[in-house]
Amino acid sequence: MLVSAERPVMPDIPLSTTVPREFVHRTAFAEVFLTGWNKANEDTFTVTAQWPRSHSFYTTEHGVYDPMLLAETVRQTFPLLNHAAYGMPFGYQLSWSYFRLTLNPQGMSVERTPAEIELRVRCSDIRYQRGLPAAMSMHVDVLRAGTPIAVASTRFGCHTPQVYRRLRAGRGEVAEVFASAPPPPEPACCTSVGRTRSQDVVLSPTPTSGRWQLRLDTDHPVLFDHAVDHAPGMLLMEAVRQAANAVDPHTRPGILTALDITFHQYVEFSSPCWITAEAVPPISPGARSRTQVSAQQDGIPVFTASGGVASLRNK
């Protein structure tokens, strides 16, 4: 958790290394994928990134990059630009309203060298408070070697430490909440959710088909890179991806090509979160498989989402 209140200063030029980890809210250097940024125009930026040929969690199965690596790369642009371009002090918290992503699987192949990625970011609908963004929307075009491979859009809030404490009132300090998180339930079968390692499974089986308990393993070195007081958004999106793989086994091996998630509430550690998913029949033969996903905690909806998966057998 970042606690410094100083305003960050970072040159708006491409770097020969990654950006500072503090700018993307990561602790491990290995989890930073952005390499630089520059301002193209008013509220318009170009961000560069590099993907490794292999990764412990964002695995490169079947010769293609993990779409969640792309999602994490886009996510890192949010704090980077808020800190570096808009002067947001460290210690501020970002909260997602929604996140949408579509990608072309043909652009996700793993080559002999790391993938060089360019993100063209347009910020809009910025609401300022005391000269700093309090909320904004972003549209991101993702290119690889000059060729568009994905489009993402999002809106999120930017909260001062004081505001965030009020939002999270009564839940204790972050380190305390994180340390008291209950142990995770048993994972679902790896192959059923499209993963290869049980420690990377974020769903736990229930007796009901198409229903799981969200699995929050706070020892996971990537999904929980640092102490937090609620389930990270990237983990929730991973749950959508795994549920989409589980409800339509005909797409395995498959690749997530579309994700649309709306966040209604924080997902807490203190009580079980239940995930339900249902496959939606393709609109035409050979069309992308679609899955509707919803989540509830203590009887309250916490997020709703849809995911599209394309079979790699058709690549």
C-alpha positions as CSV (number, residue, x, y, z in Angstrom):
1,M,0.0,0.0,0.0
2,L,1.5,3.4,-1.0
3,V,1.5,5.9,1.8
4,S,3.6,8.8,0.7
5,A,1.7,12.0,0.1
6,E,4.4,13.5,-2.1
7,R,3.5,14.3,-5.7
8,P,5.5,12.1,-8.0
9,V,7.8,13.5,-10.7
10,M,8.7,11.4,-13.7
11,P,10.0,12.4,-17.2
12,D,7.6,12.1,-20.0
13,I,10.0,10.2,-22.2
14,P,10.5,6.5,-23.2
15,L,12.8,4.6,-20.8
16,S,15.2,1.7,-21.4
17,T,13.8,0.0,-18.3
18,T,10.3,-0.2,-16.7
19,V,8.6,2.8,-15.0
20,P,9.0,3.0,-11.3
21,R,6.9,0.3,-9.6
22,E,5.3,2.9,-7.3
23,F,3.7,4.5,-10.4
24,V,1.7,1.4,-11.2
25,H,0.9,0.3,-7.7
26,R,3.1,-2.8,-7.7
27,T,5.6,-4.1,-5.2
28,A,7.6,-6.6,-7.3
29,F,9.8,-5.2,-10.1
30,A,9.0,-8.3,-12.2
31,E,5.3,-7.3,-12.3
32,V,5.8,-3.9,-13.9
33,F,5.2,-4.1,-17.7
34,L,5.2,-0.4,-18.6
35,T,8.4,1.1,-20.0
36,G,7.6,4.8,-20.6
37,W,5.1,7.5,-21.5
38,N,4.7,10.8,-23.3
39,K,2.0,13.4,-23.7
40,A,0.7,13.5,-27.3
41,N,-1.9,16.2,-26.8
42,E,-4.3,17.6,-24.2
43,D,-5.4,14.6,-22.1
44,T,-4.0,12.2,-24.7
45,F,-0.9,10.1,-24.1
46,T,1.2,7.3,-25.5
47,V,2.4,4.6,-23.1
48,T,4.9,1.9,-24.0
49,A,5.1,-1.6,-22.5
50,Q,7.0,-4.9,-22.9
51,W,5.7,-8.4,-22.4
52,P,8.0,-11.2,-21.3
53,R,7.9,-14.4,-23.3
54,S,6.9,-16.3,-20.2
55,H,5.4,-15.4,-16.9
56,S,4.5,-17.4,-13.7
57,F,0.8,-16.4,-13.7
58,Y,0.1,-14.8,-17.1
59,T,1.1,-18.0,-18.9
60,T,1.8,-18.3,-22.6
61,E,-0.1,-21.5,-23.3
62,H,-0.5,-22.8,-26.8
63,G,1.8,-20.1,-28.2
64,V,-0.3,-17.1,-27.3
65,Y,-0.1,-14.5,-24.6
66,D,-2.6,-14.5,-21.7
67,P,-5.3,-11.9,-22.4
68,M,-5.2,-11.0,-18.7
69,L,-1.6,-9.9,-19.2
70,L,-3.0,-7.4,-21.6
71,A,-5.7,-6.4,-19.1
72,E,-3.0,-5.8,-16.4
73,T,-0.9,-3.8,-18.8
74,V,-3.9,-1.5,-19.5
75,R,-4.6,-1.3,-15.7
76,Q,-1.1,-0.1,-15.0
77,T,-1.7,2.9,-17.3
78,F,-4.4,4.2,-14.9
79,P,-2.1,5.0,-11.8
80,L,0.9,5.8,-14.1
81,L,-0.8,8.6,-15.9
82,N,-2.7,9.9,-12.8
83,H,0.6,10.1,-10.9
84,A,3.0,11.2,-13.6
85,A,0.7,13.3,-15.9
86,Y,-1.9,14.6,-13.5
87,G,0.1,15.0,-10.3
88,M,-1.9,12.6,-8.1
89,P,0.1,12.1,-4.8
90,F,1.1,8.6,-3.7
91,G,-1.4,7.2,-1.2
92,Y,-4.4,7.9,-3.3
93,Q,-6.7,4.9,-4.2
94,L,-8.3,4.1,-7.5
95,S,-11.7,2.4,-7.6
96,W,-13.1,0.9,-10.8
97,S,-16.7,1.6,-12.0
98,Y,-16.4,-0.6,-15.1
99,F,-13.8,-2.1,-17.4
100,R,-14.3,-3.3,-21.0
101,L,-11.8,-5.0,-23.3
102,T,-11.9,-6.6,-26.7
103,L,-8.9,-8.1,-28.4
104,N,-7.8,-9.8,-31.6
105,P,-6.3,-13.2,-30.7
106,Q,-4.3,-13.1,-33.9
107,G,-2.2,-10.4,-32.3
108,M,-1.4,-12.3,-29.2
109,S,1.1,-14.9,-30.5
110,V,4.4,-15.3,-28.7
111,E,7.4,-14.6,-30.9
112,R,11.2,-15.1,-30.5
113,T,11.6,-11.8,-28.6
114,P,9.5,-10.0,-26.0
115,A,6.5,-8.2,-27.3
116,E,6.7,-4.4,-27.6
117,I,3.4,-2.8,-26.9
118,E,2.1,0.7,-27.5
119,L,-1.0,2.1,-25.7
120,R,-2.7,5.2,-27.0
121,V,-4.7,6.6,-24.2
122,R,-7.4,9.3,-24.3
123,C,-8.7,10.6,-20.9
124,S,-12.1,12.2,-20.8
125,D,-15.0,13.2,-18.5
126,I,-12.4,14.3,-15.9
127,R,-13.9,15.5,-12.7
128,Y,-11.5,17.6,-10.7
129,Q,-11.4,18.4,-7.0
130,R,-8.9,20.9,-5.6
131,G,-6.9,20.7,-8.8
132,L,-6.6,16.9,-8.9
133,P,-8.7,14.3,-10.7
134,A,-11.4,12.8,-8.6
135,A,-12.8,10.6,-11.4
136,M,-12.0,10.0,-15.1
137,S,-12.7,7.8,-18.0
138,M,-10.0,6.4,-20.3
139,H,-10.1,4.9,-23.8
140,V,-7.1,2.8,-24.7
141,D,-6.1,1.5,-28.2
142,V,-3.5,-1.2,-27.9
143,L,-1.0,-1.7,-30.7
144,R,1.8,-4.2,-31.4
145,A,4.3,-3.4,-34.0
146,G,2.0,-0.7,-35.2
147,T,-1.0,-3.0,-35.6
148,P,-4.1,-2.6,-33.4
149,I,-4.7,-5.7,-31.3
150,A,-7.1,-4.5,-28.6
151,V,-9.4,-1.7,-27.4
152,A,-10.2,-1.0,-23.7
153,S,-12.3,1.5,-21.9
154,T,-12.9,2.2,-18.2
155,R,-14.0,4.7,-15.6
156,F,-12.6,5.0,-12.1
157,G,-12.5,7.2,-9.1
158,C,-9.4,8.7,-7.5
159,H,-9.7,8.9,-3.7
160,T,-7.6,10.8,-1.2
161,P,-6.5,8.8,1.9
162,Q,-9.1,10.6,3.9
163,V,-11.9,9.9,1.5
164,Y,-10.9,6.2,1.2
165,R,-10.8,5.8,5.0
166,R,-14.4,7.2,5.1
167,L,-15.4,4.8,2.3
168,R,-13.9,1.9,4.3
169,A,-15.0,3.0,7.7
170,G,-15.3,0.4,10.4
171,R,-13.1,-2.2,8.6
172,G,-9.8,-1.5,10.3
173,E,-6.4,-0.7,8.9
174,V,-5.4,-2.3,5.6
175,A,-2.6,-4.4,7.1
176,E,-4.9,-5.7,9.8
177,V,-7.7,-6.6,7.4
178,F,-5.2,-8.3,5.0
179,A,-3.6,-10.3,7.8
180,S,-6.9,-11.5,9.2
181,A,-8.3,-12.7,5.8
182,P,-9.5,-16.3,6.2
183,P,-7.7,-19.2,4.4
184,P,-9.0,-19.9,0.9
185,P,-11.3,-22.8,0.2
186,E,-10.2,-25.7,-2.0
187,P,-9.7,-24.8,-5.7
188,A,-11.7,-26.1,-8.5
189,C,-10.1,-28.5,-10.9
190,C,-7.4,-26.7,-12.9
191,T,-8.4,-28.0,-16.3
192,S,-12.1,-27.2,-15.7
193,V,-11.3,-23.5,-15.5
194,G,-8.5,-23.3,-18.0
195,R,-5.5,-23.1,-15.6
196,T,-2.5,-25.4,-15.3
197,R,-1.7,-24.8,-11.6
198,S,-4.1,-25.1,-8.6
199,Q,-2.6,-22.1,-6.9
200,D,-3.8,-19.9,-9.8
201,V,-7.4,-21.0,-9.5
202,V,-9.7,-18.4,-8.0
203,L,-12.9,-20.4,-8.0
204,S,-13.9,-23.1,-5.5
205,P,-16.5,-25.7,-6.4
206,T,-20.0,-26.0,-5.0
207,P,-22.6,-28.7,-5.3
208,T,-24.5,-26.5,-7.8
209,S,-23.4,-26.5,-11.5
210,G,-22.3,-23.0,-12.7
211,R,-21.9,-21.7,-9.1
212,W,-18.6,-21.3,-7.2
213,Q,-17.2,-19.6,-4.2
214,L,-14.6,-16.9,-5.0
215,R,-11.2,-18.1,-3.8
216,L,-9.1,-15.4,-2.2
217,D,-5.6,-16.7,-1.6
218,T,-3.8,-13.7,-0.1
219,D,-0.5,-15.7,-0.4
220,H,-0.6,-15.5,-4.2
221,P,2.4,-13.5,-5.3
222,V,0.8,-11.8,-8.3
223,L,-2.8,-11.4,-7.5
224,F,-1.9,-10.1,-4.1
225,D,1.3,-8.3,-4.9
226,H,0.9,-6.1,-1.8
227,A,-1.5,-5.8,1.2
228,V,-5.0,-4.7,0.3
229,D,-8.3,-4.6,2.3
230,H,-10.6,-6.1,-0.4
231,A,-10.4,-8.4,-3.4
232,P,-8.4,-6.7,-6.3
233,G,-10.2,-6.0,-9.5
234,M,-7.8,-8.1,-11.5
235,L,-8.7,-11.1,-9.4
236,L,-12.4,-10.5,-10.1
237,M,-11.7,-10.4,-13.8
238,E,-9.7,-13.6,-13.6
239,A,-12.8,-15.1,-11.9
240,V,-14.8,-14.1,-14.9
241,R,-12.3,-15.6,-17.3
242,Q,-12.2,-18.9,-15.3
243,A,-16.0,-19.1,-15.1
244,A,-16.3,-18.5,-18.9
245,N,-13.9,-21.4,-19.5
246,A,-15.8,-23.6,-17.0
247,V,-19.3,-23.2,-18.4
248,D,-18.4,-23.9,-22.0
249,P,-15.8,-26.7,-22.2
250,H,-16.2,-26.8,-26.0
251,T,-14.0,-23.7,-26.2
252,R,-11.0,-25.3,-24.5
253,P,-8.3,-24.6,-25.2
254,G,-9.6,-21.1,-25.6
255,I,-8.6,-17.5,-25.3
256,L,-10.7,-14.7,-23.7
257,T,-11.4,-12.2,-26.5
258,A,-14.0,-9.9,-24.8
259,L,-14.5,-8.8,-21.2
260,D,-17.1,-6.4,-19.8
261,I,-17.4,-6.0,-16.1
262,T,-19.2,-3.5,-13.9
263,F,-18.2,-3.2,-10.3
264,H,-21.0,-2.4,-7.8
265,Q,-19.4,-3.0,-4.4
266,Y,-16.0,-3.9,-2.9
267,V,-15.6,-7.6,-2.4
268,E,-14.6,-8.1,1.2
269,F,-12.5,-10.8,2.8
270,S,-14.9,-11.2,5.7
271,S,-17.7,-13.4,4.1
272,P,-18.0,-15.7,1.1
273,C,-18.6,-14.3,-2.4
274,W,-20.6,-16.5,-4.7
275,I,-20.1,-16.5,-8.4
276,T,-22.7,-17.8,-10.9
277,A,-22.2,-18.1,-14.6
278,E,-24.3,-19.2,-17.6
279,A,-23.3,-19.8,-21.2
280,V,-25.1,-17.8,-23.8
281,P,-25.7,-19.6,-27.1
282,P,-23.6,-18.2,-30.0
283,I,-25.6,-16.0,-32.3
284,S,-24.4,-17.9,-35.3
285,P,-22.4,-21.1,-36.0
286,G,-18.7,-20.5,-35.3
287,A,-19.3,-17.3,-33.4
288,R,-17.5,-16.5,-30.1
289,S,-18.9,-18.2,-27.0
290,R,-20.3,-15.8,-24.5
291,T,-20.8,-16.2,-20.7
292,Q,-22.9,-14.0,-18.3
293,V,-21.3,-13.9,-14.8
294,S,-22.6,-12.3,-11.6
295,A,-21.4,-12.2,-8.1
296,Q,-23.1,-11.7,-4.7
297,Q,-21.8,-11.3,-1.2
298,D,-24.1,-11.2,1.8
299,G,-27.0,-11.2,-0.7
300,I,-25.8,-8.0,-2.4
301,P,-24.6,-7.9,-6.0
302,V,-20.9,-6.9,-6.1
303,F,-20.2,-7.2,-9.8
304,T,-21.8,-8.3,-13.1
305,A,-19.8,-9.3,-16.2
306,S,-19.8,-11.0,-19.5
307,G,-16.9,-12.8,-21.2
308,G,-16.3,-14.0,-24.7
309,V,-14.0,-17.0,-25.4
310,A,-12.8,-18.1,-28.8
311,S,-11.4,-21.6,-29.3
312,L,-7.7,-21.8,-30.1
313,R,-8.5,-24.7,-32.3
314,N,-10.0,-22.2,-34.7
315,K,-7.0,-19.9,-34.7
